[in-house]
Amino acid sequence: MLSNQDKANTLLNLIIKFSAIFFLFSISILIVACSSNSTGQLNLGTPVVTVTIKLGQDAGSPTPPLSPYYCGGWATDTSPAFSTTSTVSVFGKFTKIIDGNPEGVGGATATATIIWPDGTSDTMTATTTSDGLAVFPVALKPSAINKLVTITIDFNSPDAKCSIPQAAYFTAILVSPTPTKTAVPSPTASSTGSPSPFGSVTPTVTISPTP
């Protein structure tokens, strides 16, 4: 039979074991409850991503409308060879927009201002054709050699005016003359026959004595 002391020790051990199990069970419940509460708070604080599409609204820059008139100018040869008689054709174009399509403005006055590298300038006037084209024959000057010449063009019609946004230009270049070939005369044969490669030979006659 167990003594009173043994019974007391056994009861104490059972109490300690049950206390430890109860403590662990309580800690597990507390951890689960805290995890549930923190998750709920996290979900409540997380913003919900929403996408809203608004039709008929454009956040970008609007496309600018077409201008009613346009003009431009250019040189047909931007590096012409210089000579005292050479000319460069400079073209100007004047158009208007009708129903979204460009059409030439005929009968307009086009004024070209040629600015030379030496600081001088010349003015030429032309009338646009039915397709809006104006042509200016510009005679070359020595100051244009290896230097930039700019041309501005202004158009004027009863309905509108227009100046080209960027000047036309050209630079004359000095081209070296092509050397001419000189013909070398071929040797002429002698009237007495073809020349000998060994020079002139004097014939020698030998007379043998008669026995």
C-alpha positions in Angstrom: 0.0 0.0 0.0 1.1 3.5 -0.8 2.0 5.7 2.1 0.5 9.1 2.6 3.7 10.7 1.3 3.6 8.7 -1.9 -0.1 9.7 -2.5 0.8 13.3 -2.0 3.6 13.2 -4.5 1.4 11.4 -7.1 -1.3 14.0 -6.7 1.2 16.8 -7.0 2.6 15.3 -10.2 -0.9 15.0 -11.7 -1.7 18.6 -10.8 1.5 19.9 -12.4 0.9 17.9 -15.6 -2.7 19.1 -15.9 -1.6 22.7 -15.2 1.0 22.5 -17.9 -1.5 21.1 -20.4 -4.0 23.7 -19.5 -1.4 26.5 -19.9 -0.3 25.3 -23.3 -4.0 25.0 -24.4 -4.6 28.6 -23.2 -1.6 29.9 -25.0 -2.7 28.2 -28.2 -6.2 29.8 -28.0 -4.6 33.2 -27.3 -2.3 33.0 -30.3 -5.1 32.0 -32.6 -7.3 34.8 -31.4 -4.6 37.4 -31.8 -3.8 36.2 -35.3 -7.4 36.4 -36.3 -7.7 40.0 -34.9 -4.5 41.2 -36.5 -5.6 39.8 -39.9 -8.9 41.4 -39.7 -7.4 44.8 -38.9 -4.9 44.4 -41.8 -7.7 43.6 -44.2 -9.7 46.5 -43.0 -6.8 48.9 -43.4 -5.8 47.7 -46.9 -7.2 49.9 -49.6 -9.3 48.2 -52.4 -8.0 48.9 -55.9 -10.7 50.0 -58.2 -10.4 50.9 -61.9 -12.8 53.5 -63.4 -13.1 54.0 -67.1 -14.7 57.2 -68.4 -15.6 57.1 -72.0 -15.6 60.3 -74.1 -12.8 62.0 -72.1 -9.2 62.4 -73.3 -6.5 63.2 -70.8 -3.9 63.9 -73.5 -3.3 67.1 -75.4 -5.9 67.8 -78.1 -4.8 67.5 -81.7 -4.3 71.1 -83.1 -6.5 72.0 -86.0 -5.0 72.4 -89.5 -3.9 75.8 -90.5 -6.0 77.2 -93.4 -2.8 78.1 -95.4 0.7 76.7 -95.7 3.9 77.7 -97.6 7.4 76.5 -98.1 10.5 77.1 -100.2 13.6 75.2 -101.3 16.5 75.3 -103.8 16.6 72.7 -106.5 20.4 72.4 -106.1 21.9 73.1 -102.7 25.6 72.8 -103.9 25.7 74.2 -107.4 29.0 74.6 -109.3 30.0 78.2 -109.5 30.5 80.1 -112.7 29.7 83.6 -113.8 26.7 82.5 -115.8 25.3 79.9 -113.4 21.8 80.2 -111.8 20.0 78.3 -109.1 16.3 77.8 -109.3 14.6 78.5 -105.9 11.0 77.3 -105.7 8.2 78.6 -103.4 4.9 76.8 -102.8 1.7 78.4 -101.5 -1.3 76.1 -100.6 -4.6 76.3 -98.7 -6.5 73.5 -97.0 -10.0 72.7 -98.4 -11.9 69.8 -96.9 -8.7 68.5 -95.4 -6.8 68.5 -98.7 -4.1 70.9 -99.9 -4.7 73.0 -103.0 -2.4 75.5 -104.7 -3.1 79.2 -104.4 -2.8 80.7 -107.8 -2.2 84.4 -108.7 -0.5 85.2 -105.3 2.5 87.5 -105.2 5.6 85.8 -104.0 8.6 87.9 -102.9 12.0 86.3 -102.4 14.8 87.9 -100.4 18.3 86.5 -101.2 20.7 87.2 -98.4 24.4 86.9 -99.5 27.3 86.0 -97.2 28.9 89.5 -97.8 25.9 91.1 -96.1 24.1 92.3 -99.3 20.6 91.2 -100.3 18.6 91.0 -103.5 14.8 91.0 -103.9 12.9 89.1 -106.6 9.1 88.9 -107.2 7.1 86.3 -109.0 3.4 85.3 -109.3 2.3 81.8 -108.3 0.8 79.5 -110.9 -2.5 77.7 -110.6 -0.9 75.0 -108.4 0.6 77.7 -106.1 4.2 77.4 -107.4 6.6 80.4 -107.8 10.1 80.1 -109.4 13.1 82.4 -108.8 16.2 82.1 -110.9 19.0 83.3 -108.7 22.3 84.2 -110.4 25.4 83.1 -108.5 27.8 85.6 -107.0 31.4 85.1 -106.0 30.6 85.7 -102.3 28.5 82.5 -102.4 31.5 80.2 -103.0 31.8 77.8 -100.0 29.4 79.9 -98.0 25.7 79.7 -97.1 23.2 81.7 -99.0 19.7 81.9 -97.5 16.4 82.8 -99.2 13.2 83.9 -97.4 9.9 83.9 -99.3 6.7 85.8 -98.5 3.4 85.1 -100.2 0.5 87.6 -100.4 -2.9 87.0 -101.8 -6.2 88.8 -101.4 -7.3 86.2 -98.8 -4.2 85.5 -96.8 -0.5 86.1 -96.3 2.2 83.5 -95.5 5.9 83.4 -94.8 7.9 80.2 -95.2 8.8 78.9 -91.7 12.4 77.9 -92.7 14.6 79.7 -95.2 15.8 78.0 -98.4 19.5 77.8 -98.8 22.4 76.8 -101.1 26.2 76.9 -101.1 28.2 77.4 -104.4 31.2 75.3 -104.9 34.3 76.0 -107.0 35.0 73.1 -109.3 38.5 72.6 -110.7 38.7 72.5 -114.5 39.2 69.1 -116.1 42.6 69.0 -117.7 42.6 68.5 -121.5 44.6 65.7 -123.2 47.3 66.8 -125.7 47.7 64.5 -128.7 51.3 63.2 -129.2 52.2 62.8 -133.0 53.2 59.3 -134.0 56.6 58.8 -135.7 56.4 59.1 -139.5 57.9 56.4 -141.7 60.8 57.4 -144.0 60.0 57.6 -147.7 62.8 55.1 -148.4 61.2 52.5 -146.2 60.6 51.6 -142.5 63.2 52.8 -140.1 65.6 50.3 -138.8 65.7 49.6 -135.1 69.5 49.8 -135.3 69.6 53.2 -136.9 70.8 54.1 -140.4 73.0 51.4 -142.1 75.3 52.2 -145.0 75.4 49.2 -147.4 78.9 47.8 -148.0 79.8 46.2 -151.5 82.6 43.7 -151.6 84.3 42.9 -155.0 86.1 39.7 -155.2 89.1 39.5 -157.8 88.6 37.3 -160.8 91.0 34.3 -160.8 
